[in-house]
Protein backbone atom coordinates (compact mmCIF):
# COMPACT_ATOMS: atom_id res chain seq x y z
CA UNK A 1 0.00 0.00 0.00
CA UNK A 2 1.14 3.41 -0.80
CA UNK A 3 1.65 5.51 2.25
CA UNK A 4 -0.50 8.57 2.24
CA UNK A 5 1.50 11.71 2.54
CA UNK A 6 0.04 14.26 4.95
CA UNK A 7 -1.46 17.14 3.11
CA UNK A 8 0.46 20.32 3.53
CA UNK A 9 -1.39 22.99 5.44
CA UNK A 10 -0.89 26.34 3.91
CA UNK A 11 -1.81 29.39 5.98
CA UNK A 12 -2.23 32.63 4.17
CA UNK A 13 -1.43 35.71 6.13
CA UNK A 14 -3.83 38.56 5.46
CA UNK A 15 -1.01 40.99 5.09
CA UNK A 16 -3.25 43.64 3.60
CA UNK A 17 -5.48 43.65 6.64
CA UNK A 18 -2.58 43.71 9.07
CA UNK A 19 -0.89 46.49 7.18
CA UNK A 20 -3.94 48.75 7.06
CA UNK A 21 -6.91 47.58 9.12
CA UNK A 22 -9.00 50.60 8.15
CA UNK A 23 -9.12 49.45 4.55
CA UNK A 24 -10.76 46.23 5.67
CA UNK A 25 -13.45 48.14 7.55
CA UNK A 26 -11.89 47.40 10.92
CA UNK A 27 -12.01 50.09 13.60
CA UNK A 28 -9.30 49.99 16.22
CA UNK A 29 -10.35 50.80 19.75
CA UNK A 30 -7.69 52.33 21.95
CA UNK A 31 -7.84 51.94 25.66
CA UNK A 32 -7.03 54.80 27.98
CA UNK A 33 -8.23 58.36 27.51
CA UNK A 34 -5.46 60.70 28.55
CA UNK A 35 -6.51 63.21 25.90
CA UNK A 36 -10.07 63.28 27.18
CA UNK A 37 -8.85 63.61 30.74
CA UNK A 38 -6.59 66.51 29.77
CA UNK A 39 -9.46 68.34 28.05
CA UNK A 40 -11.79 67.69 30.98
CA UNK A 41 -9.26 69.07 33.47
CA UNK A 42 -8.57 72.09 31.25
CA UNK A 43 -12.26 72.83 30.69
CA UNK A 44 -13.22 72.60 34.35
CA UNK A 45 -9.99 74.35 35.34
CA UNK A 46 -10.77 77.31 33.08
CA UNK A 47 -14.16 77.82 34.73
CA UNK A 48 -12.66 77.50 38.22
CA UNK A 49 -9.82 79.86 37.30
CA UNK A 50 -12.28 82.51 36.15
CA UNK A 51 -14.47 82.11 39.21
CA UNK A 52 -11.53 82.33 41.62
CA UNK A 53 -10.18 85.38 39.76
CA UNK A 54 -13.48 87.20 40.25
CA UNK A 55 -14.12 86.09 43.83
CA UNK A 56 -10.53 86.73 44.90
CA UNK A 57 -10.82 90.27 43.65
CA UNK A 58 -14.07 90.72 45.55
CA UNK A 59 -12.50 89.31 48.72
CA UNK A 60 -9.58 91.73 48.44
CA UNK A 61 -6.92 89.07 47.73
CA UNK A 62 -5.80 91.04 44.65
CA UNK A 63 -6.94 94.15 42.81
CA UNK A 64 -9.80 94.14 40.32
CA UNK A 65 -7.54 94.56 37.29
CA UNK A 66 -5.73 91.31 38.16
CA UNK A 67 -9.11 89.63 38.52
CA UNK A 68 -10.19 90.83 35.08
CA UNK A 69 -6.91 89.54 33.62
CA UNK A 70 -7.52 86.12 35.15
CA UNK A 71 -11.02 85.96 33.70
CA UNK A 72 -9.69 86.96 30.26
CA UNK A 73 -7.04 84.23 30.13
CA UNK A 74 -9.40 81.61 31.52
CA UNK A 75 -11.77 82.54 28.68
CA UNK A 76 -9.01 81.92 26.13
CA UNK A 77 -8.20 78.59 27.77
CA UNK A 78 -11.83 77.50 27.53
CA UNK A 79 -11.88 78.47 23.85
CA UNK A 80 -8.75 76.37 23.28
CA UNK A 81 -10.45 73.38 24.92
CA UNK A 82 -13.40 73.66 22.54
CA UNK A 83 -11.24 73.96 19.41
CA UNK A 84 -8.81 71.23 20.44
CA UNK A 85 -11.64 68.88 21.38
CA UNK A 86 -13.21 69.29 17.96
CA UNK A 87 -9.89 68.73 16.20
CA UNK A 88 -9.09 65.59 18.19
CA UNK A 89 -12.55 64.20 17.54
CA UNK A 90 -12.20 64.79 13.80
CA UNK A 91 -8.73 63.25 13.74
CA UNK A 92 -9.92 60.11 15.51
CA UNK A 93 -12.85 59.76 13.13
CA UNK A 94 -10.70 60.19 10.03
CA UNK A 95 -8.11 57.71 11.32
CA UNK A 96 -10.67 55.05 12.16
CA UNK A 97 -9.69 55.04 15.84
CA UNK A 98 -12.57 54.83 18.29
CA UNK A 99 -11.41 56.79 21.28
CA UNK A 100 -13.43 57.24 24.46
CA UNK A 101 -15.46 60.41 24.15
CA UNK A 102 -17.18 61.00 27.48
CA UNK A 103 -14.46 63.05 29.22
CA UNK A 104 -13.65 64.98 26.07
CA UNK A 105 -17.26 65.99 25.53
CA UNK A 106 -17.77 66.77 29.22
CA UNK A 107 -14.74 69.05 29.26
CA UNK A 108 -15.95 70.74 26.08
CA UNK A 109 -19.45 71.17 27.52
CA UNK A 110 -18.11 72.95 30.61
CA UNK A 111 -15.92 75.14 28.39
CA UNK A 112 -18.87 76.01 26.11
CA UNK A 113 -21.08 77.00 29.06
CA UNK A 114 -18.30 79.13 30.56
CA UNK A 115 -17.37 80.89 27.31
CA UNK A 116 -21.05 81.50 26.60
CA UNK A 117 -21.47 83.21 29.96
CA UNK A 118 -18.36 85.36 29.56
CA UNK A 119 -19.34 86.20 25.98
CA UNK A 120 -22.45 87.98 27.25
CA UNK A 121 -20.19 90.51 28.99
CA UNK A 122 -17.92 90.84 25.95
CA UNK A 123 -20.91 91.55 23.72
CA UNK A 124 -22.26 94.06 26.22
CA UNK A 125 -18.92 95.89 26.22
CA UNK A 126 -19.12 96.27 22.44
CA UNK A 127 -22.75 97.39 22.41
CA UNK A 128 -22.84 100.06 25.13
CA UNK A 129 -20.96 103.38 25.46
CA UNK A 130 -17.67 103.25 27.33
CA UNK A 131 -18.94 105.32 30.26
CA UNK A 132 -19.70 104.47 33.88
CA UNK A 133 -21.77 107.47 35.04
CA UNK A 134 -25.49 107.39 34.19
CA UNK A 135 -27.94 110.19 35.04
CA UNK A 136 -31.49 111.11 34.17
CA UNK A 137 -30.51 114.80 34.18
CA UNK A 138 -27.46 115.60 32.04
CA UNK A 139 -27.61 119.38 32.44
CA UNK A 140 -27.70 119.19 36.24
CA UNK A 141 -26.75 115.66 37.43
CA UNK A 142 -27.75 114.89 41.03
CA UNK A 143 -24.75 115.44 43.31
CA UNK A 144 -23.57 113.25 46.18
CA UNK A 145 -23.48 114.53 49.73
CA UNK A 146 -22.76 111.51 51.94
CA UNK A 147 -20.99 109.44 49.29
CA UNK A 148 -18.12 110.83 47.22
CA UNK A 149 -17.88 110.98 43.43
CA UNK A 150 -14.72 109.21 42.27
CA UNK A 151 -11.89 111.69 41.58
CA UNK A 152 -11.16 110.29 38.10
CA UNK A 153 -14.80 110.34 37.04
CA UNK A 154 -14.16 112.45 33.92
CA UNK A 155 -10.65 111.26 33.07
CA UNK A 156 -11.39 108.71 30.33
CA UNK A 157 -14.52 109.90 28.55
CA UNK A 158 -14.56 108.77 24.88
CA UNK A 159 -14.19 111.30 22.06
CA UNK A 160 -11.00 113.10 23.10
CA UNK A 161 -9.51 112.53 19.63
CA UNK A 162 -12.78 112.73 17.73
CA UNK A 163 -12.92 115.64 15.29
CA UNK A 164 -16.37 116.70 16.48
CA UNK A 165 -15.67 116.44 20.23
CA UNK A 166 -11.97 117.07 20.78
CA UNK A 167 -12.63 120.74 21.61
CA UNK A 168 -15.20 119.81 24.27
CA UNK A 169 -14.57 119.38 27.96
CA UNK A 170 -14.74 115.81 29.33
CA UNK A 171 -18.16 116.50 30.87
CA UNK A 172 -19.46 117.87 27.59
CA UNK A 173 -18.24 114.75 25.79
CA UNK A 174 -19.95 112.66 28.46
CA UNK A 175 -23.25 114.40 27.71
CA UNK A 176 -22.94 113.67 23.99
CA UNK A 177 -21.97 110.03 24.47
CA UNK A 178 -24.70 109.58 27.10
CA UNK A 179 -27.39 111.05 24.85
CA UNK A 180 -26.36 108.87 21.93
CA UNK A 181 -26.23 105.68 23.97
CA UNK A 182 -28.98 106.19 26.56
CA UNK A 183 -31.42 108.66 25.07
CA UNK A 184 -34.34 106.97 26.83
CA UNK A 185 -33.06 107.71 30.33
CA UNK A 186 -34.68 110.95 31.48
CA UNK A 187 -36.23 112.65 34.49
CA UNK A 188 -39.67 111.38 35.44
CA UNK A 189 -42.67 113.00 37.00
CA UNK A 190 -44.66 111.31 39.74
CA UNK A 191 -47.91 112.75 41.07
CA UNK A 192 -46.98 112.32 44.73
CA UNK A 193 -45.31 114.56 47.33
CA UNK A 194 -41.53 114.45 47.76
CA UNK A 195 -41.39 112.76 51.22
CA UNK A 196 -43.66 109.94 50.11
CA UNK A 197 -41.49 109.19 47.08
CA UNK A 198 -38.26 109.12 49.09
CA UNK A 199 -39.84 106.88 51.73
CA UNK A 200 -40.88 104.41 49.06
CA UNK A 201 -37.48 104.64 47.38
CA UNK A 202 -35.82 103.81 50.71
CA UNK A 203 -37.90 100.66 51.11
CA UNK A 204 -37.27 99.66 47.51
CA UNK A 205 -33.51 100.18 47.84
CA UNK A 206 -33.35 98.04 50.96
CA UNK A 207 -35.40 95.31 49.33
CA UNK A 208 -32.78 95.17 46.58
CA UNK A 209 -30.00 94.73 49.09
CA UNK A 210 -28.52 98.20 48.65
CA UNK A 211 -26.60 99.81 51.50
CA UNK A 212 -28.54 103.03 52.18
CA UNK A 213 -26.09 105.72 53.26
CA UNK A 214 -28.50 108.66 53.46
CA UNK A 215 -32.28 109.03 53.40
CA UNK A 216 -33.84 112.47 53.87
CA UNK A 217 -37.52 112.42 52.88
CA UNK A 218 -38.13 116.09 53.65
CA UNK A 219 -35.13 117.15 51.55
CA UNK A 220 -35.90 114.74 48.75
CA UNK A 221 -32.57 112.92 48.85
CA UNK A 222 -31.48 109.32 49.05
CA UNK A 223 -27.97 107.88 48.60
CA UNK A 224 -27.06 104.19 48.52
CA UNK A 225 -24.49 101.68 47.29
CA UNK A 226 -25.10 98.52 45.28
CA UNK A 227 -22.47 95.73 45.32
CA UNK A 228 -22.06 93.15 42.55
CA UNK A 229 -21.99 89.43 43.30
CA UNK A 230 -18.59 88.16 42.13
CA UNK A 231 -16.14 91.02 41.82
CA UNK A 232 -17.91 92.95 44.61
CA UNK A 233 -17.84 96.08 42.46
CA UNK A 234 -19.56 98.99 44.20
CA UNK A 235 -21.81 101.45 42.37
CA UNK A 236 -23.05 104.56 44.15
CA UNK A 237 -26.59 105.84 43.61
CA UNK A 238 -28.19 109.17 44.40
CA UNK A 239 -31.91 109.93 44.07
CA UNK A 240 -33.07 113.55 43.95
CA UNK A 241 -36.76 114.44 44.20
CA UNK A 242 -38.02 118.01 43.80
CA UNK A 243 -41.52 119.48 43.66
CA UNK A 244 -42.75 120.72 40.29
CA UNK A 245 -43.03 124.44 39.58
CA UNK A 246 -46.79 124.22 40.09
CA UNK A 247 -46.48 122.19 43.25
CA UNK A 248 -48.45 119.33 41.74
CA UNK A 249 -46.38 116.18 41.92
CA UNK A 250 -42.62 115.77 41.89
CA UNK A 251 -39.71 115.51 39.45
CA UNK A 252 -37.48 112.52 40.16
CA UNK A 253 -33.85 112.24 39.03
CA UNK A 254 -31.45 109.38 39.58
CA UNK A 255 -27.72 108.93 39.08
CA UNK A 256 -25.71 105.70 39.27
CA UNK A 257 -21.88 105.76 39.13
CA UNK A 258 -19.33 102.92 39.20
CA UNK A 259 -16.45 103.42 41.62
CA UNK A 260 -13.93 101.68 39.34
CA UNK A 261 -13.57 100.92 35.63
CA UNK A 262 -14.30 102.81 32.43
CA UNK A 263 -17.04 100.76 30.77
CA UNK A 264 -19.79 99.59 33.12
CA UNK A 265 -21.20 97.13 30.53
CA UNK A 266 -24.55 98.89 30.75
CA UNK A 267 -25.10 97.93 34.40
CA UNK A 268 -25.79 101.45 35.68
CA UNK A 269 -28.27 102.22 32.91
CA UNK A 270 -30.07 98.96 33.57
CA UNK A 271 -30.22 99.80 37.28
CA UNK A 272 -31.64 103.28 36.66
CA UNK A 273 -34.31 102.00 34.26
CA UNK A 274 -35.36 99.19 36.59
CA UNK A 275 -35.43 101.25 39.78
CA UNK A 276 -37.32 104.16 38.26
CA UNK A 277 -39.87 101.80 36.74
CA UNK A 278 -40.43 100.07 40.08
CA UNK A 279 -40.54 103.35 41.95
CA UNK A 280 -43.12 105.08 39.79
CA UNK A 281 -44.93 102.52 37.70
CA UNK A 282 -46.32 104.45 34.75
CA UNK A 283 -44.18 107.57 34.38
CA UNK A 284 -44.06 110.59 32.14
CA UNK A 285 -41.01 112.55 31.07
CA UNK A 286 -40.07 115.41 33.35
CA UNK A 287 -40.59 118.88 31.95
C-alpha angles and dihedrals in degrees: 000000000000113000112239112237114223111253113250114246112221118195117197116210113219092226093167092058094045092048095051115008093179091066089059092053093256118143116206116219116209121206121222125044108218091146092054091046091051092051092046092051091046094048095048090039092055092054092046091047091054093046093049091047091056097041093044089055091050091049091052096247090128136356123279094252090060089049092052090049091053092051091049095053093043087055091054090048091053090050090052090052091054095048095043092047091054092047094049091048092051092047092052092049094049092047094050092240115139105212124181108268107186099089093040093053093043092053090047091049092054090047092050093050092048096047090046091055094047091045090064089064093044091052091047090053090055095046103047131061116268094247133110103196116083124182137169090216114051097174093053110013114197109263128223122242106171097025122051127236110236112262094231094049094125100031101099107031111151121249101053090128096033113117093227097045108028091097092053127094117251091256091051090051089049090056092052095046091044093051092049094048103033107024091147095063108094143140115286133211122224122187095227134092120269099250093051092052094049091047091053091044089054092054092045093050092051092048088057092053096251120153104239109214099175135012120176111166095180092051094042096237136129128170126186144156128232119201124204121232107241110020091030090227111178123220120188121219131196125188119198121190122185132174117252120253090258093046092240109124129331140275113231124202128180134190128190121188131181115228093215137023135039104245115044093193089238094295097127093048090049090050093050093048093047097045095046091048092051092044098052110016105203107023137181128211115270116250 
